[in-house]
Amino acid sequence: MLEGIVRDSITKPAVKALRRDGYLIANIYGKGIENVAAAFKRNDYIRFLKNKTTTAFDVKVDGKVYNVVVKEYQKDPITSDLLHVDLMVAQKGVRASYMIPVKTVGSAKGLKNKGLLMLHTRRIPVKCAIENLPNDITIDVTELDTGDNILLRDLTLPQGVDCYLDPRVPIVGIIKAK
């Protein structure tokens, strides 16, 4: 479990001091929950997120455990260092918006015909309760040939999961290499 501290002060000098000490600034929020200004050790946070297997994960701040989902993050435009992260509390029974990652399996036929596998959409926005949230959407691409696409309407989403994108949006396809 990822452990963090509560930020006492949210002033700019206090935030800069925390960043200098190797902390990542975070806000934890949710429906009906008071916002928590928190900070995590940057390296611990990155290591934890690389090894997590589910979309939602637990964090412990000031003795309280929150089941959270990464909603947004900010990076430094020059150094690409992680500066800030927003964590939304995933509450049971409450429908919220989530981004589900797309994973592909198999080797497409079009790759042998000098095609390139193009992942058009890396994450699909869905609205559901946390109980129905899948960890990822897995797409089998073995039957795709050059010029073929898998569209959003071709996917079958789990029960209780709604996607509000246009059904004609391509998710993955094989393009012709030049």
MIZATOR-568013 format. One record per residue: residue number from 1; x, z, y of N, C-alpha, C in turn; residue in one letter. Coordinates in Angstrom, 1 decimal. Each point is the difference from the previous one (the first is absolute). Layout:
// MIZATOR-568013
> nr, nx, nz, ny, cax, caz, cay, cx, cz, cy, rest
> NUM, X, Z, Y, X, Z, Y, X, Z, Y, A
...
END
This chain:
// MIZATOR-568013
> nr, nx, nz, ny, cax, caz, cay, cx, cz, cy, rest
> 1, 0.8, 0.0, -1.2, -0.8, 0.0, 1.2, 0.9, 0.0, 1.2, M
> 2, -0.4, -0.8, 1.0, 0.7, -0.1, 1.3, -0.3, 1.2, 0.9, L
> 3, 1.0, 0.7, 0.5, -0.3, 1.1, 0.8, 0.5, -0.3, 1.4, E
> 4, -0.8, 0.5, 1.0, 0.4, -0.2, 1.4, -0.3, 1.3, 0.8, G
> 5, 0.3, -0.2, 1.3, -0.2, 1.2, 0.9, -1.0, -0.4, 1.1, I
> 6, -0.6, 1.0, 0.6, -0.9, -0.2, 1.1, 0.8, 0.0, 1.3, V
> 7, -0.2, -1.0, 0.8, 0.7, -0.1, 1.3, -0.7, 0.9, 1.0, R
> 8, 0.8, 0.9, 0.6, -0.5, 1.0, 0.9, -0.3, -0.7, 1.4, D
> 9, 0.8, -0.9, 0.4, -0.1, -0.7, 1.3, -0.1, -1.5, -0.2, S
> 10, -0.9, -0.6, 0.7, -0.1, -1.5, -0.1, 0.6, -0.7, 1.2, I
> 11, 0.9, 0.7, 0.8, 0.6, -0.6, 1.2, 1.1, -0.9, -0.5, T
> 12, 0.3, -0.9, 1.0, 1.0, -1.0, -0.3, 1.4, 0.6, -0.4, K
> 13, 0.5, 1.0, 0.8, 1.3, 0.6, -0.4, 0.0, 0.7, -1.4, P
> 14, -1.2, 0.6, -0.4, -0.1, 0.6, -1.3, 0.0, -1.1, -1.1, A
> 15, -0.6, -1.1, 0.2, -0.1, -1.1, -0.9, 1.4, -0.6, -0.2, V
> 16, 0.7, -0.2, 1.1, 1.4, -0.5, -0.1, 0.9, 0.9, -0.7, K
> 17, -0.1, 1.3, 0.2, 0.8, 1.0, -0.7, -0.2, 0.0, -1.5, A
> 18, -1.3, -0.2, -0.4, -0.3, 0.0, -1.4, 0.6, -1.3, -0.6, L
> 19, -0.2, -1.1, 0.7, 0.6, -1.3, -0.5, 1.5, 0.1, -0.2, R
> 20, 0.7, 0.6, 1.0, 1.4, 0.2, -0.1, 0.4, 0.9, -1.2, R
> 21, -0.8, 0.9, -0.4, 0.2, 0.8, -1.2, -0.4, -0.7, -1.3, D
> 22, -0.4, -1.2, 0.1, -0.3, -0.8, -1.3, -1.5, 0.1, -0.4, G
> 23, -0.9, 0.4, 0.9, -1.4, 0.1, -0.4, -0.7, -1.3, 0.4, Y
> 24, -1.1, -0.2, -0.7, -0.9, -1.1, 0.2, -1.3, 0.6, 0.6, L
> 25, -0.5, -0.4, 1.1, -1.1, 0.5, 0.7, -1.3, -0.6, -0.7, I
> 26, -1.0, 0.9, -0.3, -1.2, -0.4, -0.7, -1.2, 0.7, 0.6, A
> 27, -1.1, -0.7, -0.1, -1.3, 0.5, 0.4, -0.9, 0.0, -1.3, N
> 28, -0.7, 1.1, -0.3, -0.9, 0.0, -1.1, -1.4, 0.2, 0.6, I
> 29, -0.9, -0.9, -0.4, -1.4, 0.1, 0.5, -1.0, -0.4, -1.0, Y
> 30, -1.2, 0.4, 0.3, -1.1, -0.4, -1.0, -1.3, 0.4, 0.6, G
> 31, -1.1, -0.5, -0.6, -1.4, 0.3, 0.5, -0.3, 1.5, -0.2, K
> 32, -0.3, 0.6, 1.1, -0.4, 1.4, 0.0, 1.2, 1.0, -0.2, G
> 33, 1.2, -0.5, 0.1, 1.2, 0.8, -0.1, 0.8, 0.0, 1.3, I
> 34, 0.5, 1.1, 0.4, 0.8, 0.1, 1.2, 1.3, -0.7, -0.2, E
> 35, 0.4, -0.8, 1.0, 1.3, -0.8, -0.1, 1.2, 1.0, -0.2, N
> 36, 0.9, -0.4, -0.8, 1.2, 0.8, -0.2, 1.2, -0.8, 0.4, V
> 37, 0.8, 0.5, 1.0, 1.2, -0.6, 0.4, 1.1, 0.5, -0.9, A
> 38, 0.6, -0.9, -0.8, 1.0, 0.4, -1.0, 1.2, -0.7, 0.1, A
> 39, 1.0, 0.4, -0.8, 1.3, -0.7, 0.0, 0.6, 0.1, -1.5, A
> 40, 0.6, -1.1, -0.5, 0.6, 0.0, -1.3, 1.4, -0.4, 0.1, F
> 41, 0.8, 0.5, -0.9, 1.4, -0.5, -0.1, -0.1, -1.5, -0.3, K
> 42, 0.7, -0.9, 0.9, -0.2, -1.4, -0.1, 0.5, -0.5, -1.4, R
> 43, 1.1, 0.4, -0.5, 0.5, -0.5, -1.3, -0.9, 0.4, -1.1, N
> 44, -0.5, 1.3, 0.0, -0.9, 0.5, -1.0, -1.3, -0.8, -0.1, D
> 45, -0.5, -0.4, 1.2, -1.2, -0.7, 0.1, 0.1, -1.4, -0.6, Y
> 46, 1.1, -0.7, 0.4, 0.3, -1.4, -0.5, 0.2, 0.0, -1.5, I
> 47, 0.7, 1.0, -0.5, 0.3, 0.1, -1.4, -1.3, 0.3, -0.8, R
> 48, -0.8, 0.8, 0.6, -1.3, 0.4, -0.7, -0.9, -1.2, 0.0, F
> 49, -0.1, -0.8, 1.1, -0.9, -1.1, 0.0, 0.4, -1.2, -0.9, L
> 50, 1.3, -0.1, -0.2, 0.5, -1.1, -0.9, -0.3, 0.3, -1.4, K
> 51, -0.1, 1.3, -0.4, -0.3, 0.4, -1.4, -1.4, 0.3, -0.3, N
> 52, -0.9, -0.1, 1.0, -1.4, 0.4, -0.3, -0.7, -1.1, -0.7, K
> 53, -1.0, 0.3, -0.8, -0.7, -0.9, -0.9, -1.4, -0.3, 0.4, T
> 54, -0.5, 0.9, 0.9, -1.4, -0.2, 0.4, -0.1, -0.2, 1.5, T
> 55, -1.1, -0.5, 0.5, -0.1, -0.2, 1.5, -0.1, 1.3, 0.7, T
> 56, -0.8, 0.9, -0.6, -0.1, 1.4, 0.6, 1.0, 0.9, -0.6, A
> 57, 0.5, 0.9, 0.8, 1.0, 1.0, -0.5, -0.1, 1.3, 0.8, F
> 58, 0.5, 1.1, -0.6, -0.1, 1.3, 0.6, 1.2, 0.3, 0.9, D
> 59, -0.3, 0.7, 1.1, 1.0, 0.5, 0.9, -0.3, 1.5, 0.2, V
> 60, 1.0, 0.8, 0.3, -0.2, 1.4, 0.2, 0.5, 0.3, 1.4, K
> 61, -0.8, 0.5, 0.9, 0.4, 0.3, 1.4, -0.6, 1.4, 0.3, V
> 62, 0.9, 0.9, 0.4, -0.4, 1.3, 0.4, -0.9, 0.7, -1.1, D
> 63, 0.4, -0.1, -1.3, -0.7, 0.6, -1.1, -1.3, -0.7, -0.4, G
> 64, -0.4, -1.0, 0.7, -1.2, -0.7, -0.4, 0.4, -1.3, -0.7, K
> 65, -0.8, -0.4, -1.0, 0.3, -1.3, -0.7, -1.1, -1.0, 0.4, V
> 66, 0.5, -1.1, 0.4, -0.9, -1.1, 0.5, 0.2, -1.2, -1.0, Y
> 67, -1.1, -0.7, -0.4, 0.1, -1.2, -0.7, -0.1, -1.1, 1.0, N
> 68, 1.0, -0.8, 0.3, 0.1, -0.9, 1.1, 0.3, -1.4, -0.5, V
> 69, -0.3, -1.0, 0.9, 0.3, -1.4, -0.1, 0.8, -0.4, 1.3, V
> 70, 1.0, -0.8, -0.2, 0.7, -0.5, 1.2, -0.9, -1.0, 0.7, V
> 71, -0.4, 0.2, 1.2, -0.9, -0.8, 0.8, 0.8, -1.0, 0.9, K
> 72, 1.1, 0.5, 0.6, 0.8, -0.8, 0.9, 1.3, 0.6, 0.2, E
> 73, 1.0, -0.8, 0.3, 1.3, 0.5, 0.3, 0.7, -0.9, 1.1, Y
> 74, 0.9, 0.6, 0.7, 0.7, -0.7, 1.1, 1.5, 0.0, -0.3, Q
> 75, 0.7, -1.1, 0.2, 1.4, -0.2, -0.2, 0.7, -0.3, 1.3, K
> 76, 1.2, 0.4, 0.1, 0.8, -0.4, 1.2, 0.3, -1.5, -0.1, D
> 77, -0.3, -0.8, 1.1, 0.1, -1.4, -0.1, 1.4, -0.5, -0.1, P
> 78, 1.0, 0.8, 0.3, 1.4, -0.5, -0.1, 0.6, 0.4, -1.3, I
> 79, -0.1, 1.3, -0.3, 0.7, 0.6, -1.2, -0.9, 0.0, -1.2, T
> 80, -1.3, -0.2, 0.1, -1.0, 0.0, -1.1, 0.0, 1.4, -0.6, S
> 81, 0.4, 1.0, 0.7, -0.2, 1.4, -0.5, -1.4, 0.4, 0.2, D
> 82, -0.5, 0.8, -1.0, -1.4, 0.5, 0.0, -0.1, 1.1, 1.1, L
> 83, -0.9, -0.1, 0.9, -0.1, 0.9, 1.1, -1.2, 1.0, -0.1, L
> 84, -1.1, -0.6, -0.5, -1.3, 0.8, 0.1, -0.9, -0.5, -1.1, H
> 85, -0.8, 0.9, -0.6, -1.0, -0.4, -1.1, -1.3, 0.7, 0.3, V
> 86, -1.1, -0.7, -0.3, -1.3, 0.6, 0.1, -0.5, 0.1, -1.4, D
> 87, -0.4, 1.2, -0.4, -0.5, 0.3, -1.4, -1.5, 0.4, 0.1, L
> 88, -0.9, -0.7, -0.7, -1.4, 0.3, 0.0, -0.3, 0.8, -1.2, M
> 89, -0.7, 1.1, 0.1, -0.4, 0.8, -1.1, -1.1, -0.7, -0.8, V
> 90, 0.2, -0.2, -1.3, -0.9, -0.7, -0.9, -1.0, 1.0, -0.5, A
> 91, -1.2, 0.0, 0.5, -1.0, 1.0, -0.4, -0.9, -0.6, -1.0, Q
> 92, -0.4, 0.8, -1.0, -0.9, -0.5, -1.1, -1.4, -0.2, 0.6, K
> 93, -0.6, -1.2, -0.4, -1.3, -0.3, 0.4, -0.1, -0.7, 1.3, G
> 94, 1.0, 0.0, 0.8, 0.0, -0.6, 1.3, 0.6, -1.5, -0.1, V
> 95, -0.8, -0.9, 0.4, 0.4, -1.4, 0.0, 0.9, -0.3, 1.2, R
> 96, 1.2, -0.5, -0.2, 1.0, -0.3, 1.0, 0.6, -1.4, -0.3, A
> 97, 0.8, -0.4, 1.0, 0.7, -1.3, -0.2, 1.4, 0.3, -0.5, S
> 98, 0.4, -0.8, -1.0, 1.3, 0.1, -0.7, 0.6, -1.4, -0.1, Y
> 99, 1.3, -0.1, -0.2, 0.7, -1.2, -0.2, 0.6, 0.1, -1.5, M
> 100, -0.5, -0.9, -0.8, 0.5, 0.0, -1.4, 1.0, -1.1, -0.2, I
> 101, 1.2, 0.4, -0.6, 1.0, -1.0, -0.3, -0.4, -1.0, -1.1, P
> 102, 0.5, -1.3, 0.1, -0.2, -1.0, -0.9, 1.3, -0.2, -0.9, V
> 103, -0.2, 0.0, -1.3, 1.1, -0.2, -0.9, -0.3, -1.2, -0.9, K
> 104, 1.0, -0.8, -0.3, -0.1, -1.2, -0.9, 0.7, 0.3, -1.3, T
> 105, -0.6, -0.6, -1.1, 0.6, 0.1, -1.3, 0.0, -1.4, -0.6, V
> 106, 1.0, -0.2, -0.8, 0.1, -1.3, -0.7, 0.9, -1.0, 0.8, G
> 107, 0.3, -1.1, -0.7, 0.9, -1.1, 0.6, -0.9, -1.2, 0.1, S
> 108, -0.2, -0.5, 1.2, -0.9, -1.1, 0.3, 0.5, -1.3, -0.5, A
> 109, -0.9, -0.9, -0.5, 0.4, -1.3, -0.5, 0.6, -0.8, 1.2, K
> 110, -0.4, 0.1, 1.2, 0.5, -0.7, 1.1, 1.4, 0.3, 0.4, G
> 111, 0.5, 1.1, -0.5, 1.4, 0.3, 0.3, 1.0, -0.9, -0.8, L
> 112, -0.5, -0.5, -1.1, 0.8, -1.0, -0.8, 0.0, -1.4, 0.6, K
> 113, -1.1, -0.2, 0.8, -0.1, -1.3, 0.7, 0.5, 0.0, 1.4, N
> 114, 1.0, 0.8, 0.3, 0.7, 0.1, 1.3, -1.0, 0.6, 1.0, K
> 115, -0.8, 0.9, -0.3, -0.9, 0.7, 0.9, 0.5, 1.4, 0.4, G
> 116, -0.5, 0.6, 1.0, 0.4, 1.3, 0.4, -1.3, 0.9, 0.0, L
> 117, 0.2, 1.2, -0.5, -1.1, 1.0, 0.0, -0.1, 0.6, 1.4, L
> 118, -1.2, -0.2, 0.6, -0.2, 0.5, 1.4, -1.0, 1.1, 0.0, M
> 119, 0.4, 1.2, 0.3, -1.0, 1.1, 0.1, -0.5, 0.0, 1.5, L
> 120, -1.2, -0.5, 0.2, -0.6, -0.2, 1.3, -0.4, 1.4, 0.6, H
> 121, -0.6, 0.8, -0.8, -0.5, 1.3, 0.5, 0.6, 1.1, -0.9, T
> 122, 0.9, 0.8, 0.6, 0.6, 1.1, -0.7, -0.8, 1.2, -0.2, R
> 123, -1.0, 0.3, 0.9, -0.9, 1.1, -0.1, -1.4, -0.5, 0.4, R
> 124, -1.0, 0.5, -0.8, -1.3, -0.4, 0.2, -0.8, 1.2, 0.6, I
> 125, -0.6, -0.1, 1.2, -0.8, 1.1, 0.6, -1.3, 0.2, -0.8, P
> 126, -0.3, 1.2, -0.4, -1.2, 0.3, -0.7, -0.6, 1.3, 0.6, V
> 127, -1.3, 0.2, -0.3, -0.7, 1.2, 0.5, -0.6, 0.6, -1.2, K
> 128, 0.4, 1.3, -0.3, -0.6, 0.7, -1.2, 0.3, 1.5, 0.1, C
> 129, -0.5, 0.7, -0.9, 0.3, 1.4, -0.1, 1.3, 0.1, -0.8, A
> 130, 0.7, 1.1, 0.2, 1.4, 0.2, -0.7, -0.1, 0.0, -1.5, I
> 131, -1.2, 0.4, -0.6, -0.2, 0.0, -1.4, 0.1, -1.4, -0.6, E
> 132, -0.5, -1.0, 0.8, -0.1, -1.3, -0.5, 1.2, -0.9, 0.4, N
> 133, 1.0, 0.6, 0.7, 1.1, -0.8, 0.5, 1.0, -0.4, -1.1, L
> 134, 0.2, -1.3, -0.3, 1.0, -0.4, -1.0, 1.4, 0.2, 0.6, P
> 135, 1.0, 0.2, -0.9, 1.4, 0.1, 0.5, 0.5, -1.4, 0.5, N
> 136, -0.4, -1.1, -0.6, 0.4, -1.3, 0.4, -1.0, -1.0, -0.6, D
> 137, 0.1, -1.3, 0.5, -0.7, -1.1, -0.6, 1.0, -0.9, -0.7, I
> 138, -0.2, -0.1, -1.3, 1.0, -0.8, -0.8, -0.6, -1.4, -0.3, T
> 139, 0.7, -1.0, 0.3, -0.4, -1.4, -0.1, 0.9, -0.7, -1.0, I
> 140, -0.6, -0.6, -1.1, 0.7, -0.8, -0.9, 0.2, -1.4, 0.5, D
> 141, 1.2, -0.5, 0.2, 0.3, -1.3, 0.6, 0.5, -1.0, -1.0, V
> 142, -0.1, 0.3, -1.3, 0.6, -0.9, -1.0, -0.7, -1.4, 0.0, T
> 143, -1.3, -0.1, 0.3, -0.6, -1.3, 0.0, 0.1, -0.8, 1.3, E
> 144, 0.6, 0.5, 1.0, 0.1, -0.7, 1.3, 1.1, -1.1, 0.0, L
> 145, -0.5, -1.2, 0.4, 0.9, -1.1, 0.1, 0.3, -0.3, 1.5, D
> 146, 0.8, -1.0, 0.3, 0.3, -0.3, 1.4, -1.2, -0.4, 0.8, T
> 147, -0.3, 0.6, 1.1, -1.1, -0.3, 0.8, -1.2, 0.9, -0.3, G
> 148, 0.1, 0.9, -1.0, -1.2, 0.9, -0.4, 0.2, 1.3, 0.8, D
> 149, -1.2, 0.6, 0.3, -0.1, 1.2, 0.7, -1.0, 0.9, -0.7, N
> 150, 0.2, 1.3, 0.1, -1.0, 1.0, -0.4, -0.6, 0.6, 1.3, I
> 151, -1.3, -0.2, 0.2, -0.6, 0.5, 1.2, -0.6, 1.4, -0.2, L
> 152, -0.4, 0.6, 1.1, -0.6, 1.3, -0.1, -1.3, 0.0, -0.8, L
> 153, -0.8, -1.0, 0.0, -1.2, -0.1, -0.7, 0.3, -0.1, -1.5, R
> 154, 1.2, -0.4, -0.5, 0.3, -0.1, -1.4, 0.4, 1.4, -0.6, D
> 155, 0.2, 1.0, 0.9, 0.3, 1.3, -0.5, -1.2, 0.8, -0.3, L
> 156, 0.1, 0.9, -1.0, -1.1, 0.9, -0.3, 0.4, 1.4, 0.4, T
> 157, -0.6, 0.6, 1.0, 0.4, 1.3, 0.5, -0.8, 1.0, -0.8, L
> 158, 0.5, 1.3, -0.2, -0.7, 1.0, -0.7, -1.3, 0.4, 0.7, P
> 159, -0.8, 0.7, -0.8, -1.3, 0.4, 0.5, 0.2, 1.0, 1.2, Q
> 160, -0.8, -0.2, 1.0, 0.1, 0.9, 1.2, 1.1, -0.4, 1.0, G
> 161, 0.7, -1.1, -0.3, 1.0, -0.4, 1.0, -0.4, -1.3, 0.6, V
> 162, -0.1, 0.0, 1.4, -0.4, -1.1, 0.7, 1.1, -0.6, 0.9, D
> 163, 0.1, -1.3, 0.1, 1.0, -0.7, 0.8, -0.8, -0.8, 1.0, C
> 164, 0.4, 0.1, 1.3, -0.7, -0.7, 1.0, 0.7, -1.2, 0.6, Y
> 165, 1.1, -0.5, -0.7, 0.6, -1.2, 0.4, -0.8, -1.2, -0.4, L
> 166, 0.3, -1.1, 0.6, -0.7, -1.3, -0.4, 0.4, -0.3, -1.4, D
> 167, -1.0, -0.3, -0.9, 0.3, -0.3, -1.4, 0.9, -1.2, -0.2, P
> 168, 0.2, -0.8, 1.0, 0.8, -1.2, -0.2, 1.5, 0.2, 0.3, R
> 169, 0.4, 1.3, 0.3, 1.3, 0.3, 0.3, 0.9, -0.1, -1.2, V
> 170, 1.1, -0.7, 0.0, 0.9, -0.2, -1.1, 0.8, 1.3, -0.2, P
> 171, 0.1, 0.5, -1.3, 0.8, 1.2, -0.3, 1.4, -0.5, -0.5, I
> 172, 0.0, -0.8, -0.9, 1.3, -0.5, -0.6, -0.1, -1.5, -0.4, V
> 173, 1.0, -0.7, 0.1, 0.0, -1.4, -0.3, 1.4, -0.6, -0.3, G
> 174, 0.0, -1.2, -0.5, 1.2, -0.7, -0.3, 0.1, -1.2, 1.0, I
> 175, 1.1, 0.0, 0.8, 0.2, -1.1, 0.9, 1.1, -0.9, -0.5, I
> 176, 0.0, -1.2, 0.5, 1.0, -1.0, -0.4, 1.3, 0.2, 0.8, K
> 177, 1.1, 0.1, -0.7, 1.3, 0.2, 0.6, 0.4, -1.3, 0.7, A
> 178, 0.7, 0.1, 1.1, 0.4, -1.3, 0.7, 1.4, -0.3, -0.4, K
END
